[in-house]
Amino acid sequence: MDTTSILLPTSLQGAAALTVILAFAGYLVTFLSSRMLARRTDMLKLVNMRLNEFYGPLFVASQAGNIAYRSLLARQGKTQSEPILDSEMKDWMLWVTTIFMPLNDIREKIIIEKAYLIIEEEMPRCLLDFVTHVVGYKAVLSKWAEGDYSERRSTIGWPPEFDTYVTHSYNALKAEQTRLLHGSLWRVYRRVFKGKRR
């Protein structure tokens, strides 16, 4: 009996089986990589929406408000606005009506209309406190419009954790955006070259 005739079909069967295995492995790798790419694209789209429509505008308006507030205090030679003296009232009213409230209105609108973009599962308390603070100022401005200056500030205080929350969330989303845009090779590159500069 010729042994080459027995070995030939066996080696062809092995080659065929190897081809099927390699084809399946290639399909599996393609499927998994396209699925990961689609998930990454969806995540990037969500991060971009959160940055462009919620946290970015909120961050810019908050930074502008803080700079304006510190500028007013520096102009008055104070470290805090309390108490608002009678001699400062005209200036205070001007800044509240032309700078602070328009910025507050922008932030309030973003929070109310784009709340679905918040990162957390539940509405952060500082955002609710901020909206309540703004509503309190609207009542004060109404009184001012009628000539009643007995109230000078919102009865609902500024939530101190608001600015920290906005800044932290904005920075975290920017970092996530960079990670999603550049991937793992970018992170390795940054680590290598940032490490050398230190």
VENHURA-V604981 format. One record per residue. N is the residue number from 0. RES is the residue in three letters. OMEGA is omega as a letter, one per 20 degrees, with the letter a starting at -180 (* if undefined). BURIAL is + if it has 9 or more other ideal C-beta (glycine too) atoms within 8 Angstrom, else -. D_FIRST is the distance of its C-alpha to the first C-alpha in whole Angstrom. Layout:
BEGIN
<<N	RES	OMEGA	BURIAL	D_FIRST> <N	RES	OMEGA	BURIAL	D_FIRST>>
END
This chain:
BEGIN
<<0	MET	a	-	0> <1	ASP	a	-	4> <2	THR	r	-	6> <3	THR	r	-	9> <4	SER	r	-	9> <5	ILE	a	+	9> <6	LEU	a	-	12> <7	LEU	r	-	14> <8	PRO	a	-	15> <9	THR	r	-	16> <10	SER	r	-	18> <11	LEU	r	-	19> <12	GLN	r	-	20> <13	GLY	r	-	22> <14	ALA	r	-	24> <15	ALA	r	-	25> <16	ALA	r	-	26> <17	LEU	r	-	28> <18	THR	r	-	30> <19	VAL	a	-	31> <20	ILE	r	-	32> <21	LEU	r	-	34> <22	ALA	r	-	35> <23	PHE	r	-	37> <24	ALA	r	-	38> <25	GLY	r	-	40> <26	TYR	a	-	41> <27	LEU	r	-	43> <28	VAL	r	-	44> <29	THR	a	-	46> <30	PHE	a	-	47> <31	LEU	a	-	49> <32	SER	r	-	50> <33	SER	r	-	52> <34	ARG	r	-	53> <35	MET	r	-	54> <36	LEU	r	-	56> <37	ALA	r	-	58> <38	ARG	r	-	59> <39	ARG	r	+	60> <40	THR	r	-	62> <41	ASP	r	-	64> <42	MET	r	+	65> <43	LEU	r	+	66> <44	LYS	r	-	68> <45	LEU	r	-	70> <46	VAL	r	+	71> <47	ASN	r	+	72> <48	MET	a	+	74> <49	ARG	r	+	76> <50	LEU	a	+	77> <51	ASN	a	-	78> <52	GLU	a	+	80> <53	PHE	a	+	81> <54	TYR	r	+	81> <55	GLY	r	+	81> <56	PRO	r	+	84> <57	LEU	r	+	85> <58	PHE	a	+	85> <59	VAL	r	-	87> <60	ALA	r	+	90> <61	SER	r	+	90> <62	GLN	r	-	90> <63	ALA	r	+	93> <64	GLY	r	+	95> <65	ASN	r	+	94> <66	ILE	r	-	95> <67	ALA	a	+	98> <68	TYR	r	+	99> <69	ARG	r	-	99> <70	SER	r	-	101> <71	LEU	r	+	104> <72	LEU	r	+	104> <73	ALA	r	-	105> <74	ARG	a	-	107> <75	GLN	a	-	109> <76	GLY	a	-	109> <77	LYS	r	-	107> <78	THR	r	-	104> <79	GLN	a	-	104> <80	SER	r	+	106> <81	GLU	i	-	107> <82	PRO	r	-	110> <83	ILE	a	+	111> <84	LEU	r	-	114> <85	ASP	a	-	117> <86	SER	a	-	117> <87	GLU	a	+	113> <88	MET	a	+	113> <89	LYS	r	-	113> <90	ASP	a	+	110> <91	TRP	r	+	108> <92	MET	r	+	109> <93	LEU	a	-	108> <94	TRP	r	+	105> <95	VAL	a	+	104> <96	THR	a	+	104> <97	THR	a	-	103> <98	ILE	a	+	100> <99	PHE	a	+	99> <100	MET	r	+	99> <101	PRO	r	-	97> <102	LEU	r	+	95> <103	ASN	r	+	95> <104	ASP	r	+	94> <105	ILE	a	+	91> <106	ARG	r	+	90> <107	GLU	a	+	91> <108	LYS	r	-	89> <109	ILE	a	+	86> <110	ILE	a	+	86> <111	ILE	a	-	87> <112	GLU	a	-	85> <113	LYS	a	+	82> <114	ALA	r	+	82> <115	TYR	a	-	78> <116	LEU	r	+	77> <117	ILE	a	+	78> <118	ILE	a	-	75> <119	GLU	r	-	76> <120	GLU	r	-	76> <121	GLU	r	-	79> <122	MET	r	-	82> <123	PRO	a	+	83> <124	ARG	a	-	87> <125	CYS	r	+	88> <126	LEU	r	+	87> <127	LEU	r	+	89> <128	ASP	r	+	92> <129	PHE	r	+	92> <130	VAL	r	+	93> <131	THR	r	+	95> <132	HIS	a	+	97> <133	VAL	r	+	97> <134	VAL	r	+	99> <135	GLY	r	+	101> <136	TYR	r	+	102> <137	LYS	r	+	102> <138	ALA	r	+	105> <139	VAL	r	+	107> <140	LEU	r	+	107> <141	SER	r	-	108> <142	LYS	r	+	111> <143	TRP	a	+	112> <144	ALA	r	-	112> <145	GLU	r	-	115> <146	GLY	r	-	116> <147	ASP	a	-	116> <148	TYR	a	+	114> <149	SER	r	-	115> <150	GLU	a	+	111> <151	ARG	a	-	109> <152	ARG	r	+	106> <153	SER	r	+	103> <154	THR	r	-	104> <155	ILE	a	-	100> <156	GLY	r	-	99> <157	TRP	r	-	97> <158	PRO	a	+	93> <159	PRO	a	-	93> <160	GLU	a	-	89> <161	PHE	a	+	89> <162	ASP	r	+	88> <163	THR	r	-	86> <164	TYR	a	+	84> <165	VAL	a	+	84> <166	THR	a	+	83> <167	HIS	a	-	80> <168	SER	r	+	78> <169	TYR	a	+	79> <170	ASN	r	-	77> <171	ALA	r	+	74> <172	LEU	r	+	73> <173	LYS	r	+	74> <174	ALA	r	-	71> <175	GLU	r	+	69> <176	GLN	r	+	69> <177	THR	r	+	68> <178	ARG	a	+	65> <179	LEU	a	+	64> <180	LEU	a	-	65> <181	HIS	r	-	63> <182	GLY	a	-	61> <183	SER	r	-	59> <184	LEU	r	-	59> <185	TRP	r	+	63> <186	ARG	r	+	64> <187	VAL	r	-	62> <188	TYR	a	-	63> <189	ARG	r	-	67> <190	ARG	a	-	66> <191	VAL	a	-	65> <192	PHE	r	-	68> <193	LYS	r	-	71> <194	GLY	a	-	70> <195	LYS	a	-	70> <196	ARG	a	-	74> <197	ARG	*	-	75>>
END
